[in-house]
Amino acid sequence: MTTTNTPLYASQARPWLKYYDPKFIDQTLPECSAFDYVRRQNQNRLSESAMEYYGRKFTYADLIVNVKKTAAAFRAVGVKKGDIITVVSVMTPEVIYAFYAADRIGATLNLVDPRYSPEGIHEYIEEVDSHLLLCLNVTYERCYQAAKRTHVERVIVISPADSLPLHLAIGYKATNPDRNRYKSNVLMWKQFIANGKNASTSSEEYDPEHACVVVHTGGTTGSPKGVMLTDRNFNAIAMQFSAYEGLFKKGQTLMNIMPPFIAYGYACGVHLPLVLGLTVVIIPNLDPDKLGSLIWKYKPEHMFGVPAHYQQMAADSKLKDKDLSFIRNYAAGGDAISIGAEKTVNEFLAAHNVEYPMAKGYGMTEVSSAATCAAGKNNKLGSVGIPLVNTLVSVFEPDTEKELPIGERGELCISGPTMMKCYYNKPAETAAILRTHEDGRVWVHTGDIGYMDEDGFVYLDSRIKRLIIRRDGFKVFPSMIENVISQHPAVHQCSVVGCTDKDHVQGRLPFVYIVLDPEAAVSVKKRQVIKELRQLCAEELPEYVQPVGYKFIDSMPMTPVGKFDYRKLEEEITSRDY
């Protein structure tokens, strides 16, 4: 074994490039909108299938026509370049049209989780000053309440039946009648589209700084922020995955099971496959128990999910004796997966004639969801992969600009064309995470600890953020719960940390520590306080954010610098506490 005393730095050595065909190294990004990139890549494939929704197929020609109609409809209701449209929905064809249509006319989508309370939706409408709201009919009542005391002038309502095959649409409407009482400022989707027939379908001139979406994330502090992602960011994700030409072929199918209100859902689940000429099978609201049946029904070559999805797949009796050799790239992102769980999934895939092990990736919303990828033959157990072909990943001494040699542990930092434009209206927070180093390069400081091996494979040790990531990939901001808990008059201090999900191998759940007000501590009954807190959280927070346990302590443990010691709090949780 040859040894050297000269340290190697990832930003200079870039050892991972040996795995890529030279023609993909230092590619030139397309200077066009996200919509134009899809259109250009498929201009000779207009009759081929772009999307499938409950058996109804839409060609690339259909996609382009519907996007242009939606763009005209936006203009007809007064949307202008620079406006921000709030979307509260699961993934549907209409939501995809809206993404590309807004992009075409220089507007931006503000993506909001449809499970949020009216108060939560209201906050995100207010944050970006939306004048137009697009929502699913089942969320309308909450959205109507949320839109009060905002500048929302129009509401566009989507029904899950709008794009269903006729026989399914009739059945859906019969079994799920719409009983909403719509206000005069509401347009149903089909009416909205019809009203735009005389409006312009022309596109705005391409602006490389245009943000096509605002995606809300916990960032590095756990406090929700609006991440501004540009056409350039989305196009860079798709372009870099084209380097995996041995895995992705035009005409293949990708099953989209991720929601539209996370970057992963749009960037990897919609834009990437459409640029690469795939068919996107839209699953609006995945029931994990039906995943196996859906895989066998659609036989998708590709899927982007979270680790729990693949553990579910490996345990699904419906796939027990099936030949799954059609699988090319089933990728897990959003969270780390234990080596034991990874082995189980890979053994399942091999036993069912799948050529490659489970693909993995690492990233964050601030880099448009993906920075590394382990796919095909370029895979190592326990690793989250090598940097994407035009992306740099290196390790730095935590919270500094000192790059560490390959092999040393430190803070993972990312640089490349997928870096966000900024946090919406938060310059200080933007400056804290996007830092220009002495080499003149801008790096995203992830707040995650890991290392890189001599081949350029990245290993994630731990997340040093307070973000709590559930088994399904959904993220819980501790501050969301703390803001509610602290409203109770008996609560002096509170802190939310993650605890083990007892029912699943992967994922964490929110747990609450409480210090009672000194005066209240004398008289209140703790059981009654917990009962009231559970009720308060049920009223103010989405179901998936609900704490699983509460624990009273005399005082919060503190770090030497005077902060709550969250790590100590996590360590002190026992199985008896929840």
N, C-alpha and C positions, 0 to 999 in steps of 0.2 A: 504493500500500500504506500503510495506516494504522499508525502506530507509537505506542507509549506508553511512558513511563518508569516506569509503575506495574507492579510485578511481580505476576503472577497465581499464586496458590497453589492446587493441585489440591483440597485439603481444603475450600476455600471456594468456588472457582469451579465445580467439578464439570462441566467442559465436555461430558463424555460423555453427560450426561442428555438432550441434544437428540436423541439417537438412540433414545430410549425413549418409548413411549406414556405420557403422564402418569399413567394409571391404575395403572401398575406402580411408580411412584416412591414410596418410603417405605411399602411394603406392610407390613401387620401380620402377623407370623409366626403360623402356627397353633399354638395352645397344646395340643399333643397329641403322643402318641408317633409314631415313624416309621411303625409298623404302622397306627395309626389314620388317619394322613394318607393312606396308600395306600387304605385301606378307604373313607374318606369320598369321596375323589376318584373312586372307581369304583363307588359304591353303586348306580348305575343302569346299570352295564355288567357285571354279574356273569357273564353268559354269554359275554362277549367273551374273547379269548385274552390271557393275561397272560405266559405263558412257553412256549417250545418247546425240547425237548431231544431231539436226534436224530430229529426227526419227530413225537414225541409232544407234544401240546399240552395245556396246563393253563389253564383259565379263571380269571378273578379269583375266582370262587366256590371253585374247587379250591384256589387259593392260600390263601384265608382259612381254609378247613377244615383244610388241612394245617398251617398255622401254629398254629392252635388245638390240634390234636392234638400237635404238637411241644412246645408250651408245657406241656400236661398231662403229657407224657412227661418233660420236664425236672423238673417238680414231683414226679413219681413216684420219681425217683432222688435226690431230696433237694435240688434246686437252689432257692435262696431269693433274695429281693431282695438285691442287692449282691454276689452271687457272680460269679466270673469263670470262664468256660468257655473252655478253650484249643481252638482249631480248627486242624488241620493238614491242609489239603486244597486241591484245585483247586476251581473253581466248579462246583457241581452244584445241582439243585433242593433237595436236602436242606440244603445249606449256606445257601441263601437262606431256607428255612423256619426254620433255626436262628437266623439273624440276627433275624428279626422275632419269633420265639417268645421268645428271650431278652429282647429289648426289651420284649415284652408283660408279662413277669413281673418286670421290673426288674433282670435280670441283664445281664452284659456279655460280649461275645465277645473273646477274646484271639487275634488273627489271626497265624498263623505260616506262613512259607514252607515247603511240604512238601519242598523240596530240601535243607533244612538237615540237618546231621549230628545224631546223637543228642545230642552235647554242646550244639549250638546250640539244639535243641528243649528240652532240659533247662533251659537258662538262662532261656528265656522262660516255661516252666512255673513255675519257682521264683520268678521276678521278681514274678509276680502271685498266687502261692500258689493255683493252680488245684487243685480237687478232682475236676474232671470234664474228660475229654479226648475230643474228637471228631476222628476221623481217617479218612482214606481207607485201604482195606485194603492198598494197595500200600506204604503208609508205616508199617504197623503194627509191623513188627519194630524199626524205628528209634524209633518212638514208645514201644514197650514198654521199650527200653533207656533212653530219655530219662526215662521216668516213674519209674524206680528212684530211691529216696531222695528222693521228693517226697511231697506229700500227696494225689496222685491216687488216688481210691478206685474210680472207675468209668471204663471206656473204652467209647465208642460207636463202632462201626466202620461206615463207609459203603462200599458197593460201587458202582463206576460203573454197574453193571447195575440198581441199585435202581429207577431211574425210566425205564429204557429201554423202548421198545415191546417186547412179549412176544417177537417173533421175533428181535429184536436181543439181548435179554437172554439168550435160550437160546444164541445163537451166541457171545456174549461169554463166558459161563460155560464153554462147551465148549472154547474156544480159550485162555482165561485162567483155568484152575482156581485156586481159592484154597487154597494149601498152608500158610497160616499155622497155627500151633499156638496157639490163643487161650487165655488164662488164664481163670480162673473169674469174674473181675470184668469180663469183656467182654460187651457186648450188641451184637448185630447190629442195624442200623437198624430193620428191620421188627419185630423182637422188642421193641426199645426203644419204638417207637410203640404196639405192642399192650399193653405193660405200663402205659401211661398212660391206658387207657380209662376208668378210674374216678376219675381225678384231676381237679381243678378246671381249667377253661379260662378262668376269669375273669382280667381284667387288673388289674395294680397301678395305683394312682392315679398320674396323670402327674406326673413330677418333672422340671422344666426343667433340673436339674443332673445328671440321670442320663446316664452315659456308656454308649452302646450298643456301642462297640468300643474296643479298644486296638490301635493300628496302630504298628508299629515302624519307626522312621525314623532317618536319620543326623542329623537336626536341623541345626544350624549349625556343629557341631564335628566331625562325622564319627563321633561315638560313638553307638551305637544307643540310642534312647529310645522309651518307650511313649507314644504320643500318644493322649490321651483325647478322643474325639469324641462329642458328645451328639446326642440326638434333634433338638434345636434346630439343630445344625450341619447335619445331613443334610437336614432339612426346608427349611432356608434355601437350600441348593444347588438343590433341586428347584423351590422357589417362584421363585427368581430366573430360572431357565431358562424358566419359563412366560412370561416377557416376550418370548421369541422365538416368539410364537404364529403367525407366518407360516411358521416352519420345522417346528414340532412340531404334529402333529395326532393326536388319538386314533385308535387303530387302526393306526397305522404300526408299523414294525418297527425295532428296534435290535439289532444283532448285538454281543453281549458277548464280546470277545476278551481282556479284561484279567482278571488273577487276583484272588481275593478278599482276599489278604493285603496289598493296598495300598488306600489310601483311594479312589483313582481308580476301582478296580474295583467297589466297593460303591456309592459316592456317585453316580458318573456312569453306571456300567454297569448298576446294578440299581435303586436307589431312585429316581433321577431319572426314568427311563423309566416305571416303574410308577406313580409319582405323576401323570405326564402321560398315562397311559392307553395306553401303547405295549405291544407284544409284545416281550419280551426273548428273543432266540434265544441259547441258552447254548452257547458253544464252550469246553469245559473246559480244553483244552490245545492251543493253536493251533500247527499246523505252518505256518510262514510260506510254505512252498512251495505250500500248498493254499489260501492266502488268496483268490486270484482265483476258484478253483472255488467256494469258500464264498459269496463275494459274488454270483456268478452264480446259485447254487442258491437262496439265500434272498432275494436282491434287497432287502436292508435299506435303508431310507431313511436310517438313522442308524448311526454307528459312532464309538466313542471308542477311539483307539489312540495309538501313538507315531509320530514322523516316519518311522521305518524301515518301518512297515507300509504307508504310502502310497507310498513309493519302491518297495517291493516290488510293490504294486498296479500302479503305472504301468509297470513293466517286465514284467508278467505276460502271456505270450503268449496265455493263455486268454481274456483280455479285449480282445485286440487289435482285433477287429472288432465288438465288442458295443455295443449301445445301453444306456448307463448313466444314462439320463435319470431313472430312479427315485431316484437319489441326491439327498438334500436337505442333509444335514449330516454330513460325514465330518470329524471333529475330531482334531487332533494335540495332545497334551499330553505332560508328563513330561520334555521336553527342547526346546531351541531347534532350529530347522531353518534351514539356510543359505538365503540368498536364491536361489541357483542351484537347489537342490533343490526349493524351494517353487515356483519358476517351472516346473520340469519337471513336477511333479505337477499344477499348475494348467493347463498346456497339455494334459496328458493328459485331465483332466476336461472341459475345453472341447471337445476333439476328440471326446469321447464323449457329447456332448449334455447335460452336467451344467450346471445353471443357475448354480450358485455355485462360487467357488474353495474350496480346502481351508480348513476352519475351523481356528482355532488357539486356544490358551488358555495361561494361566500361573497357577501356584499352587504349593502345597506341602502336604504332609500336615497341617501345623499350621493350615491354613485349609480343611481338608476336601477338598483337591485342586485347587480352582478359585477364582480371584479375578478373572481377566479372560477375555474371550471375543471372538474375531473370527469372526463367523458371518454367513452370508447376504450382504447388501449392506454390512454394517458391517465392512469388512475393508480392510486396507492391507498391501501387500507388506512383509515384514520385521518387521511388528508382531505382538505376541501379543494384541492386541485392546484393547477398552475395559473398564473395571471392570464387574463385574456390577451390576445396577441398584440394589441396596441395599448395595453394597460401596464403600468408599473405598480408593483407591490413591494414594499420593503418594511423593515423592522427598525423602530427608533426607540431610543431611551424614552420611557413614558413621559409624555407632556413636554418633550424637548424637540429640538431639531437635530439631535445627534444621531446619525444613522449607525446602526449596529451591524457587525459582520454577519454574513449568512451562518445560521446555526444557533445564534443567540436569541434568547427570548426578550420580547419587548412589545411596544405598542405597534400594531399593524397600521400602516398608512398606505394610502392609495392615491395614485396620480394618473390622469388620463382623460380621454374625451367624454367619459360618462359622468364626470363630476357635475353636481348641481350648479345652477346659476347662483342661487343664494337661498336663505330662508326668507319667506315673505315678511317684509317689513321688520326684520330683526337683524340689523347690521352688526351689532355686537356679537350675537350668537354665531352669525356667519363667519366673522373674523376669527372666532375661537376655534372653529373646526376647519376652515379653509385657510391654510397658512402658507405663505410664500417663503421657502427656505433660501439659504445662501446660494444654492445652485440656480436660483431663479425659477424653479419649478414649484407649482402650487400642489400641496398635498392635503388630502383629507385625513385628519386625525380621527380614527375610528373609535378610540376608547376600548378596543379589544386587545387582548394579550395573545400572542402566538409567536411562531417562528417559521423559518423557511429552511428546507434542507438543501443539499448541494445541487440537486436537480431543479430547484425552483418550486417544489411542492410546498404549499402553505399548510400549516397545522394550527388550528384554533384551540387555545388552552381554555380561555374563559372570557366571558363578557364582563367588563368592569363597569358597564352602565347599570343603572338600576332597573332598566326595562325588564318586565316579566313576560316571557314568551311562552304561551300555552302550547299544548301538544299539537293543536291544529294550525299553529303558526301565527295566530292572532296575538297582537301585542297589547299588554295592559300597562298604562302609564300610572305609576304609583300616585302621582300628584292628583289624578282624577278622583281616586278614592279618598285620599287625604283631605282634599278640598271639601268633600261631603262629610266625612267623619268629624272634622274639626268644627262643623256647625253645631254639634250637640253641646248644650251648655255644660254638661258634666265633663267634657273632654278638655284636658289641659294641653297635652301633646299626643300626637299619634304618628306612627310610621308604618308604611306598607312595604313588605319585603316578599320575596318569592319563597314558596315552600314546595316540596315534592308533590307531584300528582300521584296519589296512592293508587289510582286505578289504571295508570298508564306508565309505561317505561320512560317515555319522553315527556317533556314539558314541565312547566312550573305554574303555580297558582298563587293568587294574592292572599297574604296573611297580614292581619292588622295587630300591631302593638299599641296599647293605650296607657297613658299616664293620666289619671283622674285629676280634676281640679281639687286642690287641698280641701276646700270647704265642702264640695260635693262628695268627696271620698268618705266623709263622716256619716252621711245620711243616705246616700243612694244605694240601691241594690244592684250589684253588678249584672245579674241575670236580666233585670229589667232594662238596664242600659244597653246590653247586647241586643235584646229584642227590639228596642227602639232604633238602634243603629242598623240592624238588618232591614227594618222597614224603610228607613231613610235611604239606604243604598238601593233597595228594590225600586223606589220611586224615582231616584235621580240617575241611576246608572244602567247601562245595558246589561243583559243577563250574563254575558261572558266575562264581565268585569267584577261580578259579585265576589267578595272575600269568602274564603272557605273557613276561616277561623279568626277568633279574637282572643287576645291575651292581655291581662292587666299587669303592669309592672310599676314599681315605685318610682323609677327614673330611667331615662334613656341612657344607655352606654354611649360614651363620647370618644372620639378619636383625639389624638394630641392637639389637633388644630381646631378643636371645638365643634366638630360635626358629629351627627349621629353615626354611630358605628353600625352600619347596616349589615356588614358581614357577621359581626357578633350576634346580632339579632337573628339572622338566618340560622346560625349554628345552634341557637338555644331552642329552636322549635323542635318539639318531639311529636311522635305519632299520636300521643294522647291529647294533643292540643287542638286537633281538628278531625 
